[in-house]
Amino acid sequence: MKSILSVILLLVLPALYAQNTIKGQVFDASTSQPIIYASVYLPELEKGTTTNENGDFSLENIPTGDYKIIISSMGYETYSSTITFPTEKTFSFSLTPSAIEMEEVIISTPFHKLQSENVMKVERKSIQELKTKGAVTLSDGITTIAGVESVTTGTGIGKPVIRGLSSNRVLVYTQGVRLENQQFGSEHGLGINDAGIESVEVIKGPSSLLYGSDALGGVLYLNPERFANSNESQANISGRYFSNTQGFNTSAGYKASGEKFKVLFRGSMAEHADYDTKDYRITNTRFTEKDFKAGLGFQDTNFKTELRYNINASKIGIPEEIGDQSTNVTPLLPNQELTNHIFSSKSTVFFNNSSLDINLGYTYNDRKEFEDEHHHEHDAHDDHADEDHHEDEDEHDSHEEENHEEEHPSLHMKLKTFNYDVKYNLPKMGRFETIVGIQGMHQTNTNYGEEELIPNATTNDIGILATTHIHFTNLDVQLGARYDNRKITLDYNTLNRNFNSFNGAIGFKTNLTKSISARLNVASGFRAPNLAELTSNGIHHGSNRYEIGNINLDNEQNIQLDVNLEYKNKHVELFVNGFYNHINNYIFLSPDGTEIEENPVYNYIQDNAKLYGGEIGFHLHPHPVHWLHLESSFETVTGKQDNSNYLPLIPANSINNTLRVEYNTNWLNNGFAFVRLKSTFQQNNVSTFETKTNGYNLLSAGFGGMVKVFNNPLEITISGTNLTNKSYVNHLSRLKYDGLNNMGRNITIGLHYSI
């Protein structure tokens, strides 16, 4: 035994104590002048710095092995290369001037490459970019990404829709762990504040290979803000005012890093009154939110770890009808009180040419819903109500007792989830990069309220995966396979179900010419039925129907084909995405023609379905006016059952056209201005119990930039949405059932000051 331990120590200790340094200079390829403040970043190590006034940089404590280096600066093409450590070389990097936006490393896919190097097509947007477009919430902001929409209940509640799929078919990741917050309900929003989030990545299509169940339709991956660079510190404060809701969002943060330890803190608060339309305010769309995020990191030569914590507490009104016309921010009845805790731990151990990633997460979702005393006495609405509105929403006839809250919530659920994700990055073998891993989840749902929407239950997941990236001269191939098991145990082992699934994926990326690249991906995915689908047996008052679950439901299983073509030169970018998604055993609600307690009975049943469509995008920045940008995109999706009936909650086709300019003056840096017109078409392809919606055009505009105040940067943005104050109804708004319009004209003023 001692001899075995001695051998292990001899193999491991040299790796744990080897350390290396990289030094270099970054300069302009056309002028040979040094580039100051260029970002130098090693994504696998999450370690970076910036160049000084001479374009020089230095990074220390780098473990032995092959690591990617990313160098970027505004106005230049992003540079990417792999360096083998140890090395004694002093590097010289040249960046090519370009009007194309800087590329960033994609975190949501396993090999952490630039998008131009990635086999999978992933959409990435910075939160700052979403804010400049006037987004009120994170759910609102993601709708500016092609192929992404949001099912909304007013402004305070929104959940992502990726190519027509939502709820438990889209998985959300934050702080590197899956977000679990009773997402089966259409009036259950994200519960995440955009403060302290750096960027959003969207994988469109089945991602079960990477993430397991519930990633059948895609993944929304939220990247938290980075820690400060070594031996640097930063503090900032920001605020935004929204004219339509007379609301505000404020945030303050501080982060600092030494050679090994790093910390960050961020607190934020938001308050919004009922949103306004051309003719009236939508009563009880008001909400308040408080959010706090903290992080602690440690990094040594061959080990790095970070701990993060986020608490989000919100109180959100549930709108029902036009009533009280005020600008109060305290929600009326009915409303939700939500508290969401997220703890995460992310660690990596580096060996010679390999590494071990260990991600752990714990989420605690505390959901309370309050309703008025006469909630159970209300009459049913018209039987032709939208299917997309037929979810768990409380209805009542008036707001006469809206200021009275019950002592106890009518619905109170606590969802506690522990996640683990362990991956081993094998040593590179020639053209092959390979990752093997195990992921799992232990989850308990417990009821404490008067009503029981879903039963007490325990869910256990485990998944085993392997994926490989193969590099050829002009071809990249990525493939993988995975096995999953999910066990759901109800009511202290009185009933349980087991679900199993094998899934795989294969993808190809190649450069057809110097300017044209192509991607082809085929992947399968699955989703185990959720507790509501399996166990419902009662009246859902918001939908005015009696819902009956089916404990014998099978997995949803799909296979999707994705094709992507991109053309890019110095002045023009063009992309075309197409997809076809076939889903076996698609789960949906259907009436059986009977009634229970004067409520129509709806059963959860299954049928095969298909979705198809895609996105087309165009970006022109003509020579020599590189400051001018013309952007246009079109997105479409169609969803049908095998019997040719249309699926519910399919977003309407739309076109976005944007004119954008970028400029610098003696007093304003990184200046910008834009005008955008979004044209949404009629949605006539609707399910049996869903209404059609008309088309509309929305005009937006904005401008901003950075000025120096006391020698520190102050970023200013002013933007307006729906500038013509158009009265319209989005097809994915749950309020269209009541004939309530979406938000009218809104002017947003934002300030961000860094110290």
TORTI-926373 format. One line per 5 residues: number of its first residue (from 1); their letters; for each residue x, z negated, y negated of C-alpha. Coordinates in Angstrom, 2 decimals, m for minus. Example, Ala and Ser with C-alpha at 12.3 -4.5 7.8 and 13.67 -1.06 7.14 Angstrom:
1> as> 12.30,m7.80,4.50; 13.67,m7.14,1.06
// end
This chain:
1> mksil> 0.00,0.00,0.00; 2.81,m0.89,m2.41; 4.53,2.40,m1.75; 1.31,4.31,m2.54; 0.93,2.42,m5.83
6> svill> 4.55,3.15,m6.69; 4.05,6.87,m6.16; 0.91,6.84,m8.34; 2.74,5.01,m11.12; 5.65,7.45,m10.96
11> lvlpa> 3.23,10.36,m11.35; 0.96,8.87,m14.02; 3.24,6.84,m16.29; 5.34,9.79,m17.53; 2.12,11.53,m18.51
16> lyaqn> 0.73,8.49,m20.26; 3.81,7.99,m22.44; 4.89,11.57,m23.17; 4.39,12.45,m26.82; 5.03,15.55,m28.86
21> tikgq> 4.96,16.78,m32.44; 4.01,20.11,m34.02; 5.21,21.25,m37.44; 4.50,24.45,m39.28; 3.45,26.37,m42.37
26> vfdas> 0.33,28.40,m43.15; 0.55,31.37,m45.51; m1.44,34.38,m46.72; m0.71,37.45,m44.55; m1.07,39.86,m47.49
31> tsqpi> 0.81,37.96,m50.22; 3.05,35.64,m48.16; 2.00,32.78,m50.46; 1.43,29.34,m48.88; m2.22,28.31,m48.37
36> iyasv> m2.95,24.79,m49.54; m5.63,22.55,m47.99; m5.98,24.79,m44.93; m7.52,22.94,m41.98; m5.30,22.55,m38.88
41> ylpel> m7.26,21.23,m35.92; m6.69,20.67,m32.18; m10.25,20.55,m30.77; m9.43,19.12,m27.31; m7.67,16.20,m29.00
46> ekgtt> m10.10,16.01,m31.96; m6.99,15.66,m34.09; m6.39,17.45,m37.37; m4.78,17.57,m40.77; m4.59,19.78,m43.86
51> tneng> m1.67,21.67,m45.35; 0.09,20.34,m48.46; 0.93,22.15,m51.70; 3.65,24.09,m49.85; 1.37,25.09,m46.98
56> dfsle> 3.21,22.71,m44.61; 1.64,20.45,m41.99; 2.68,18.08,m39.21; 0.80,16.49,m36.29; 2.25,13.78,m34.05
61> niptg> 1.40,12.00,m30.78; 0.34,15.13,m28.90; 0.28,14.82,m25.09; 2.06,17.27,m22.81; m0.01,20.30,m21.85
66> dykii> m1.69,23.44,m23.24; m3.87,22.87,m26.32; m5.76,25.19,m28.60; m4.94,25.13,m32.31; m7.53,26.27,m34.89
71> issmg> m6.48,27.06,m38.47; m9.10,27.87,m41.08; m9.48,28.20,m44.82; m12.21,29.54,m47.06; m11.76,33.27,m47.63
76> yetys> m9.69,33.85,m44.48; m10.31,34.77,m40.86; m10.09,31.74,m38.58; m6.90,31.68,m36.49; m6.97,30.55,m32.85
81> stitf> m4.11,30.24,m30.38; m2.91,28.10,m27.47; 0.36,26.16,m27.68; 2.22,24.62,m24.77; 3.70,21.17,m25.38
86> ptekt> 6.43,20.00,m25.46; 7.88,22.48,m27.92; 10.76,22.35,m30.38; 9.54,25.38,m32.35; 8.56,25.19,m36.01
91> fsfsl> 5.51,27.42,m36.34; 4.56,29.88,m39.05; 0.89,30.94,m39.13; m0.45,33.79,m41.24; m4.16,34.02,m42.15
96> tpsai> m5.82,37.35,m42.97; m8.05,37.42,m46.07; m11.69,38.08,m45.16; m15.16,37.83,m46.67; m16.50,36.77,m43.26
101> emeev> m17.41,33.09,m42.98; m14.98,30.78,m41.20; m15.51,30.35,m37.47; m15.84,26.91,m35.92; m15.22,25.62,m32.42
106> iistp> m18.35,25.51,m30.25; m18.71,22.00,m28.79; m21.89,22.40,m26.72; m20.25,24.72,m24.18; m17.64,23.36,m21.77
111> fhklq> m14.41,25.11,m22.82; m14.64,24.48,m26.61; m13.84,27.96,m27.87; m14.55,29.85,m31.08; m17.81,31.77,m30.98
116> senvm> m15.90,35.07,m30.93; m14.15,33.87,m27.73; m17.23,32.34,m26.10; m18.91,34.02,m23.13; m22.25,32.43,m24.07
121> kverk> m23.85,33.31,m27.40; m24.37,30.08,m29.34; m25.87,29.78,m32.82; m24.09,27.30,m35.09; m25.07,26.13,m38.58
126> siqel> m23.64,23.37,m40.75; m26.06,20.74,m42.02; m24.83,21.43,m45.54; m25.96,25.04,m45.21; m29.40,23.95,m44.02
131> ktkga> m29.70,21.53,m46.94; m28.90,24.22,m49.52; m31.96,26.12,m48.27; m34.27,23.25,m49.29; m34.99,21.76,m45.85
136> vtlsd> m36.91,18.48,m46.15; m35.97,17.23,m42.66; m33.65,18.23,m39.83; m36.61,19.71,m37.92; m37.43,21.83,m40.95
141> gitti> m33.83,22.97,m41.36; m33.35,24.31,m37.83; m36.18,26.83,m38.35; m33.79,28.93,m40.47; m31.78,29.70,m37.28
146> agves> m32.82,32.96,m35.63; m34.86,32.31,m32.48; m35.59,28.67,m33.39; m38.88,27.29,m34.73; m40.57,23.89,m34.84
151> vttgt> m43.94,22.51,m33.72; m44.99,20.39,m36.70; m47.51,17.72,m37.61; m47.00,17.63,m41.35; m43.49,17.18,m42.74
156> gigkp> m42.53,13.99,m40.89; m43.00,15.23,m37.32; m41.32,18.30,m35.87; m39.88,19.28,m32.51; m37.68,22.28,m31.74
161> virgl> m38.95,25.51,m30.19; m36.36,27.87,m28.71; m37.68,31.34,m27.92; m41.18,30.03,m27.29; m40.28,26.94,m25.22
166> ssnrv> m40.45,23.36,m26.49; m41.04,19.67,m25.61; m39.43,18.77,m22.26; m38.24,22.36,m21.86; m35.70,21.94,m24.70
171> lvytq> m33.01,19.28,m24.42; m31.58,17.57,m27.52; m28.06,16.13,m27.53; m26.72,13.83,m30.23; m23.44,11.87,m30.33
176> gvrle> m22.55,13.67,m27.10; m25.47,12.13,m25.12; m28.99,13.34,m24.32; m31.73,12.12,m26.63; m34.70,10.58,m24.80
181> nqqfg> m37.65,9.57,m26.99; m40.87,10.38,m25.12; m40.47,14.03,m26.09; m43.35,15.13,m23.85; m45.82,14.47,m26.71
186> sehgl> m46.27,17.22,m29.28; m46.64,14.62,m32.06; m43.37,12.96,m31.00; m40.67,14.25,m33.36; m36.88,14.22,m33.18
191> ginda> m36.34,10.77,m34.66; m32.93,11.85,m35.98; m31.84,11.86,m39.63; m29.53,14.67,m40.79; m27.24,12.23,m42.64
196> giesv> m24.03,11.81,m40.66; m24.55,15.02,m38.70; m22.01,17.75,m39.36; m23.51,20.78,m37.62; m26.19,22.07,m35.26
201> evikg> m25.54,24.28,m32.23; m28.30,26.08,m30.34; m27.97,27.42,m26.80; m30.86,29.83,m26.28; m31.77,30.01,m22.64
206> pssll> m31.42,27.98,m19.43; m28.58,25.45,m19.64; m29.27,23.46,m16.48; m25.76,24.28,m15.27; m24.36,22.21,m18.12
211> ygsda> m27.10,19.63,m18.69; m29.51,19.44,m15.73; m33.29,19.05,m15.93; m35.15,19.68,m19.22; m32.57,22.25,m20.39
216> lggvl> m34.70,25.03,m18.86; m35.44,26.57,m22.27; m32.28,25.73,m24.18; m30.30,23.00,m25.92; m30.20,21.70,m29.49
221> ylnpe> m26.77,20.09,m29.85; m26.15,17.86,m32.90; m22.48,17.31,m33.76; m21.79,14.02,m35.58; m19.52,14.03,m38.60
226> rfans> m15.81,13.90,m37.82; m13.64,10.92,m38.50; m11.18,11.23,m41.38; m7.79,12.82,m40.75; m4.92,10.46,m39.94
231> nesqa> m3.87,8.20,m42.83; m6.73,9.40,m45.01; m9.93,7.82,m46.29; m13.05,9.12,m47.97; m16.23,7.74,m49.47
236> nisgr> m19.24,9.69,m50.64; m22.77,9.27,m51.87; m25.52,11.84,m51.94; m29.15,12.18,m52.91; m31.89,14.78,m52.84
241> yfsnt> m35.19,14.88,m54.71; m38.18,16.92,m53.50; m40.78,17.84,m56.09; m43.58,18.63,m53.64; m43.65,15.25,m51.91
246> qgfnt> m42.15,13.39,m54.90; m39.78,12.17,m52.23; m36.08,11.46,m51.94; m33.31,11.22,m49.35; m30.23,9.14,m50.15
251> sagyk> m27.06,8.58,m48.17; m23.77,6.71,m48.62; m20.80,6.74,m46.29; m17.19,5.67,m45.88; m14.56,6.69,m43.32
256> asgek> m10.87,5.93,m42.90; m8.22,6.65,m40.28; m4.77,5.31,m39.59; m2.33,6.59,m37.00; m4.39,5.21,m34.12
261> fkvlf> m7.59,3.57,m35.35; m10.44,5.16,m37.30; m13.82,3.97,m38.57; m16.86,5.38,m40.30; m20.15,4.02,m41.65
266> rgsma> m23.16,5.78,m43.11; m26.51,4.49,m44.30; m29.45,6.54,m45.50; m33.05,6.16,m46.58; m35.94,8.56,m47.16
271> ehady> m39.45,8.27,m48.61; m42.00,11.05,m48.93; m45.58,11.11,m50.15; m48.25,13.45,m48.78; m47.16,17.05,m49.15
276> dtkdy> m48.97,19.24,m51.66; m50.56,22.64,m51.22; m51.99,25.00,m53.82; m55.34,23.15,m53.78; m54.83,19.63,m52.38
281> ritnt> m52.48,17.11,m50.81; m52.61,16.75,m47.02; m53.63,13.13,m46.56; m51.34,10.89,m44.48; m48.43,13.30,m44.07
286> rftek> m46.39,10.64,m45.85; m43.49,8.91,m44.12; m40.57,6.54,m44.66; m37.27,6.42,m42.78; m34.16,4.26,m42.66
291> dfkag> m31.03,5.26,m40.77; m27.62,3.72,m40.12; m24.67,5.24,m38.26; m21.30,3.71,m37.41; m18.26,4.81,m35.46
296> lgfqd> m15.01,3.31,m34.23; m12.23,5.45,m32.77; m8.85,4.88,m31.17; m6.29,7.56,m30.35; m2.92,7.18,m28.72
301> tnfkt> m0.65,9.82,m27.24; m2.53,10.34,m23.98; m5.80,8.53,m24.54; m8.58,8.76,m27.11; m11.94,7.07,m27.33
306> elryn> m14.74,6.65,m29.82; m17.78,4.40,m29.96; m20.79,5.39,m32.06; m24.07,3.68,m32.88; m27.18,4.97,m34.63
311> inask> m30.38,3.12,m35.48; m33.27,5.06,m36.94; m36.46,3.30,m38.04; m39.37,5.31,m39.35; m43.04,4.92,m40.15
316> igipe> m44.96,8.18,m40.02; m48.58,8.94,m40.89; m50.71,11.03,m38.51; m52.81,13.43,m40.66; m56.40,14.19,m39.66
321> eigdq> m58.39,15.42,m42.65; m58.34,15.77,m46.43; m59.02,12.37,m47.95; m57.11,10.07,m50.27; m55.26,12.11,m52.92
326> stnvt> m52.31,9.97,m53.95; m48.53,9.90,m54.02; m48.18,6.62,m52.15; m45.51,6.59,m49.44; m46.92,3.87,m47.16
331> pllpn> m48.64,5.62,m44.23; m52.36,5.13,m43.65; m54.01,4.74,m40.26; m53.37,6.22,m37.76; m49.57,6.07,m37.84
336> qeltn> m46.46,5.64,m35.76; m43.72,3.05,m36.06; m40.59,4.23,m34.29; m37.25,2.54,m33.76; m34.55,4.48,m31.96
341> hifss> m31.17,3.00,m30.96; m28.38,5.26,m29.69; m25.12,3.86,m28.33; m22.46,6.30,m27.16; m18.94,6.13,m25.80
346> kstvf> m16.73,9.21,m25.55; m13.28,8.92,m23.98; m10.58,11.27,m22.72; m7.47,10.56,m20.66; m4.81,13.29,m20.87
351> fnnss> m2.52,14.02,m17.98; 0.11,16.74,m17.70; m1.95,19.94,m18.11; m5.26,18.28,m17.20; m7.67,15.71,m18.61
356> ldinl> m10.60,13.46,m17.71; m13.64,13.19,m20.04; m15.94,10.16,m19.72; m19.10,10.09,m21.86; m21.54,7.18,m21.63
361> gytyn> m24.76,6.70,m23.55; m27.62,4.24,m23.93; m30.80,5.01,m25.89; m33.59,2.54,m26.58; m36.76,4.11,m27.96
366> drkef> m39.45,1.68,m29.18; m42.68,3.56,m29.98; m45.75,1.92,m31.54; m48.92,3.74,m32.54; m51.64,2.13,m34.64
371> edehh> m55.23,3.31,m35.05; m58.38,2.15,m36.84; m60.99,m0.11,m35.25; m63.59,2.61,m34.73; m61.20,5.05,m33.13
376> hehda> m63.13,5.12,m29.85; m66.51,5.85,m31.50; m65.74,9.29,m32.86; m67.52,12.47,m31.90; m65.67,15.28,m30.17
381> hddha> m64.47,18.24,m32.17; m65.37,21.85,m31.47; m64.50,22.84,m27.88; m62.57,25.85,m29.23; m59.79,23.69,m30.68
386> dedhh> m56.25,24.98,m30.46; m54.47,24.22,m27.22; m51.32,23.52,m29.24; m53.22,20.78,m31.10; m54.64,19.39,m27.87
391> edede> m52.03,16.72,m27.40; m51.82,13.00,m28.01; m53.17,12.68,m31.59; m55.56,9.95,m32.76; m58.75,11.20,m34.45
396> hdshe> m61.29,9.39,m36.65; m64.16,10.33,m38.99; m63.04,8.77,m42.23; m60.37,6.63,m43.86; m62.75,3.85,m44.90
401> eenhe> m60.63,1.28,m43.10; m57.32,3.06,m43.56; m55.59,0.09,m45.15; m56.38,m2.18,m42.22; m53.97,m2.28,m39.32
406> eehps> m54.64,m3.96,m36.02; m52.53,m6.97,m35.26; m51.14,m5.20,m32.22; m50.47,m1.50,m31.67; m52.96,0.35,m29.52
411> lhmkl> m50.06,2.18,m27.87; m46.66,0.57,m27.38; m44.00,2.06,m25.10; m40.34,1.21,m24.63; m38.10,3.85,m23.10
416> ktfny> m34.60,2.74,m22.07; m32.12,5.36,m20.87; m28.55,5.08,m19.60; m26.58,8.35,m19.30; m23.20,9.14,m17.82
421> dvkyn> m21.23,12.38,m17.91; m17.78,12.57,m16.26; m15.82,15.83,m16.22; m12.35,16.62,m14.96; m10.55,19.54,m16.63
426> lpkmg> m8.30,20.89,m13.89; m4.82,22.22,m14.66; m4.96,25.87,m15.70; m4.05,28.18,m12.85; m3.06,31.56,m14.22
431> rfeti> m6.21,33.16,m15.59; m8.50,30.31,m14.48; m9.83,27.34,m16.49; m11.98,25.08,m14.30; m14.13,22.00,m14.88
436> vgiqg> m15.83,19.84,m12.24; m18.15,16.99,m13.11; m20.93,14.56,m12.32; m23.80,13.62,m14.62; m26.69,11.22,m14.27
441> mhqtn> m29.39,9.16,m15.90; m31.25,5.90,m15.23; m34.44,5.53,m17.27; m37.28,3.01,m17.42; m40.59,3.35,m19.25
446> tnyge> m42.62,0.19,m19.92; m46.03,m0.23,m21.57; m46.90,m3.15,m23.87; m49.95,m1.88,m25.77; m53.71,m1.87,m25.15
451> eelip> m53.64,1.75,m24.00; m51.47,3.29,m21.32; m50.64,6.91,m22.05; m48.18,7.21,m19.17; m47.49,4.56,m16.51
456> nattn> m44.57,2.23,m16.07; m41.96,4.21,m14.20; m38.28,4.54,m13.35; m36.43,7.86,m13.33; m33.03,8.45,m11.75
461> digil> m31.04,11.69,m12.09; m27.78,12.80,m10.56; m26.11,16.18,m10.84; m22.84,17.69,m9.59; m21.38,20.78,m11.27
466> atthi> m18.39,23.12,m11.31; m17.70,25.91,m13.79; m14.79,28.32,m14.30; m13.64,30.57,m17.14; m11.53,33.54,m16.02
471> hftnl> m9.44,35.44,m18.56; m8.60,39.12,m18.04; m6.95,41.52,m20.50; m10.22,42.77,m21.98; m12.78,40.74,m20.08
476> dvqlg> m13.79,37.10,m19.93; m15.91,35.82,m17.04; m17.60,32.45,m16.81; m19.44,31.25,m13.72; m20.65,28.00,m12.24
481> arydn> m23.00,26.21,m9.88; m24.81,22.88,m9.87; m26.99,20.65,m7.67; m29.47,18.12,m9.12; m31.73,15.40,m7.76
486> rkitl> m34.39,13.55,m9.78; m36.36,10.62,m8.36; m39.40,9.24,m10.22; m40.75,5.88,m9.04; m44.13,4.73,m10.36
491> dyntl> m45.55,1.21,m10.66; m43.00,m0.82,m8.76; m42.45,1.61,m5.86; m46.16,2.22,m5.15; m45.56,5.97,m5.46
496> nrnfn> m42.51,8.15,m5.95; m41.49,11.81,m6.10; m38.18,13.51,m5.45; m37.17,16.79,m7.08; m34.12,18.86,m6.13
501> sfnga> m32.68,22.05,m7.52; m29.68,24.37,m7.13; m28.77,26.38,m10.22; m26.06,28.81,m11.20; m24.86,30.98,m14.05
506> igfkt> m22.54,33.93,m14.53; m21.55,35.59,m17.78; m19.31,38.37,m19.04; m17.79,39.10,m22.45; m15.76,42.19,m23.28
511> nltks> m14.62,44.17,m26.28; m16.00,47.69,m25.96; m13.96,48.77,m29.00; m11.94,46.97,m31.65; m15.15,46.32,m33.58
516> isarl> m17.79,46.05,m30.82; m18.15,43.18,m28.35; m20.73,42.75,m25.59; m22.02,39.76,m23.63; m24.15,39.66,m20.49
521> nvasg> m25.35,36.33,m19.09; m27.61,35.53,m16.14; m28.56,31.90,m15.55; m31.13,29.84,m13.71; m32.67,26.59,m14.89
526> frapn> m35.22,24.01,m13.82; m37.44,21.25,m15.12; m38.97,18.44,m13.11; m42.57,17.59,m14.14; m42.83,14.77,m16.67
531> laelt> m44.87,11.58,m16.26; m47.82,12.87,m18.30; m48.11,15.98,m16.13; m47.85,13.99,m12.91; m49.96,10.92,m13.66
536> sngih> m52.43,11.44,m16.55; m55.93,10.19,m15.73; m57.93,9.39,m18.84; m59.20,10.40,m22.24; m56.68,11.61,m24.77
541> hgsnr> m58.66,10.89,m27.92; m56.63,13.14,m30.19; m57.43,16.12,m28.00; m61.00,14.99,m27.20; m60.62,15.76,m23.52
546> yeign> m60.15,13.99,m20.23; m56.74,14.93,m18.79; m55.94,14.72,m15.10; m52.37,14.97,m13.86; m51.23,16.31,m10.54
551> inldn> m48.77,14.21,m8.57; m48.04,17.24,m6.36; m46.65,19.46,m9.12; m43.43,21.30,m8.28; m40.31,22.00,m10.33
556> eqniq> m40.48,24.65,m12.96; m37.72,27.09,m12.00; m36.56,30.02,m14.09; m34.00,32.76,m14.31; m33.06,34.42,m17.60
561> ldvnl> m31.13,37.54,m18.49; m29.40,37.65,m21.90; m27.71,40.64,m23.49; m25.77,40.47,m26.76; m24.05,43.26,m28.71
566> eyknk> m22.04,42.63,m31.88; m20.39,44.98,m34.31; m18.02,43.54,m36.89; m15.56,44.92,m39.42; m14.36,43.73,m42.81
571> hvelf> m17.61,44.60,m44.53; m20.41,44.81,m41.97; m21.68,42.57,m39.17; m24.51,43.56,m36.84; m25.88,41.81,m33.76
576> vngfy> m28.63,42.54,m31.25; m29.81,39.88,m28.78; m32.30,40.55,m26.00; m33.64,38.28,m23.26; m36.05,38.23,m20.33
581> nhinn> m37.08,34.85,m18.92; m39.15,34.48,m15.73; m40.51,30.98,m14.97; m41.95,30.03,m11.59; m44.53,27.21,m11.51
586> yifls> m45.00,27.03,m15.29; m47.08,23.88,m15.98; m50.04,23.98,m18.38; m53.48,22.45,m19.01; m56.66,24.24,m17.96
591> pdgte> m60.37,23.18,m18.17; m62.37,23.04,m14.92; m65.84,23.25,m16.55; m66.86,19.63,m15.88; m67.16,16.60,m18.15
596> ieenp> m66.32,12.90,m17.86; m67.81,10.54,m20.46; m68.93,13.60,m22.46; m65.35,14.89,m22.65; m64.34,18.19,m21.03
601> vynyi> m61.96,17.77,m18.09; m58.56,19.46,m18.25; m56.24,19.62,m15.26; m52.49,20.18,m15.13; m51.95,23.29,m13.03
606> qdnak> m49.14,25.78,m12.41; m48.72,29.53,m12.57; m45.79,31.88,m12.97; m44.95,33.02,m16.50; m42.56,35.28,m18.37
611> lygge> m41.13,35.36,m21.89; m39.18,38.19,m23.46; m37.93,39.25,m26.87; m34.81,38.75,m28.96; m33.19,38.83,m32.38
616> igfhl> m31.57,41.50,m34.54; m29.30,40.61,m37.45; m27.41,42.44,m40.20; m24.83,41.17,m42.72; m23.24,43.37,m45.40
621> hphpv> m20.49,42.25,m47.79; m19.40,45.56,m49.36; m15.94,46.45,m50.65; m14.76,45.65,m53.27; m17.56,43.20,m54.19
626> hwlhl> m16.84,40.65,m51.46; m18.83,38.06,m53.40; m22.07,39.92,m52.61; m23.84,39.36,m49.28; m26.93,41.09,m47.96
631> essfe> m28.37,39.50,m44.83; m31.38,40.45,m42.72; m32.69,39.27,m39.36; m35.71,39.92,m37.17; m36.92,37.75,m34.29
636> tvtgk> m39.65,38.28,m31.70; m40.88,36.59,m28.53; m43.83,37.24,m26.21; m45.02,34.79,m23.55; m47.48,35.57,m20.75
641> qdnsn> m48.76,34.15,m17.49; m48.68,36.36,m14.42; m52.39,37.04,m14.94; m51.50,38.54,m18.37; m53.00,35.63,m20.35
646> ylpli> m50.79,34.67,m23.27; m48.94,31.34,m23.39; m49.67,28.84,m26.19; m47.22,27.84,m28.93; m45.47,31.19,m29.13
651> pansi> m44.10,31.71,m32.67; m45.11,34.80,m34.62; m42.63,37.61,m35.22; m40.74,37.28,m38.50; m38.17,38.97,m40.75
656> nntlr> m35.71,37.16,m43.05; m34.05,39.01,m45.94; m31.46,37.25,m48.08; m29.40,38.29,m51.10; m26.51,35.87,m51.64
661> veynt> m23.60,35.75,m54.06; m20.47,33.57,m54.01; m18.23,33.00,m57.02; m15.70,30.74,m58.74; m15.26,30.06,m62.45
666> nwlnn> m12.92,27.88,m64.51; m15.26,24.92,m64.14; m17.31,25.72,m61.01; m15.83,26.08,m57.52; m17.52,27.41,m54.38
671> gfafv> m20.42,28.61,m56.48; m23.34,30.34,m54.79; m26.81,31.68,m55.49; m29.39,33.23,m53.19; m32.85,34.74,m53.01
676> rlkst> m34.63,34.88,m49.64; m37.90,36.41,m48.51; m39.30,35.40,m45.12; m42.08,37.63,m43.83; m44.09,36.22,m40.93
681> fqqnn> m46.45,38.55,m39.08; m49.92,37.87,m37.70; m50.00,36.11,m34.36; m52.80,37.72,m32.38; m51.29,37.14,m28.91
686> vstfe> m52.77,33.71,m28.29; m53.82,31.65,m25.28; m57.46,31.20,m24.29; m58.05,28.06,m26.39; m55.78,28.94,m29.30
691> tktng> m56.72,30.49,m32.65; m55.03,33.47,m34.26; m53.08,33.09,m37.51; m52.55,35.46,m40.42; m49.24,36.77,m41.69
696> ynlls> m47.62,35.65,m44.95; m44.55,36.02,m47.16; m42.53,33.09,m48.50; m40.06,33.45,m51.38; m37.13,31.04,m51.76
701> agfgg> m34.16,30.86,m54.12; m31.33,28.52,m55.00; m27.91,28.05,m56.56; m25.13,25.49,m56.70; m21.45,24.74,m56.59
706> mvkvf> m18.79,22.10,m57.06; m17.51,20.61,m60.32; m14.89,17.96,m60.94; m16.11,14.60,m62.28; m13.39,11.99,m62.87
711> nnple> m11.10,14.29,m60.82; m13.38,14.04,m57.79; m15.69,16.76,m56.44; m19.40,16.69,m57.26; m21.50,19.21,m55.34
716> itisg> m24.74,20.29,m56.98; m27.52,22.31,m55.32; m30.90,23.36,m56.67; m33.27,25.30,m54.46; m36.92,26.24,m54.31
721> tnltn> m39.11,27.14,m51.33; m42.50,28.89,m51.34; m41.94,29.68,m55.00; m45.21,31.64,m55.30; m47.14,28.58,m54.01
726> ksyvn> m48.61,30.62,m51.19; m51.50,29.16,m49.18; m50.64,29.76,m45.53; m50.80,28.29,m42.03; m47.87,28.48,m39.64
731> hlsrl> m48.88,29.28,m36.07; m46.94,26.27,m34.76; m48.56,23.79,m37.15; m50.78,21.36,m35.28; m52.80,20.92,m38.51
736> kydgl> m54.18,24.45,m38.36; m56.81,23.04,m35.99; m58.28,21.27,m39.03; m57.75,24.27,m41.32; m54.97,22.49,m43.25
741> nnmgr> m52.33,24.59,m45.00; m48.56,24.18,m44.83; m46.47,22.95,m47.74; m46.78,24.61,m51.14; m44.07,25.12,m53.75
746> nitig> m41.14,22.71,m53.52; m38.07,22.31,m55.75; m35.12,20.38,m54.29; m32.28,18.95,m56.36; m29.25,17.68,m54.45
751> lhysi> m26.07,15.85,m55.50; m23.09,14.94,m53.31; m20.14,13.02,m54.81; m16.91,12.33,m52.91; m14.25,9.77,m53.75
// end
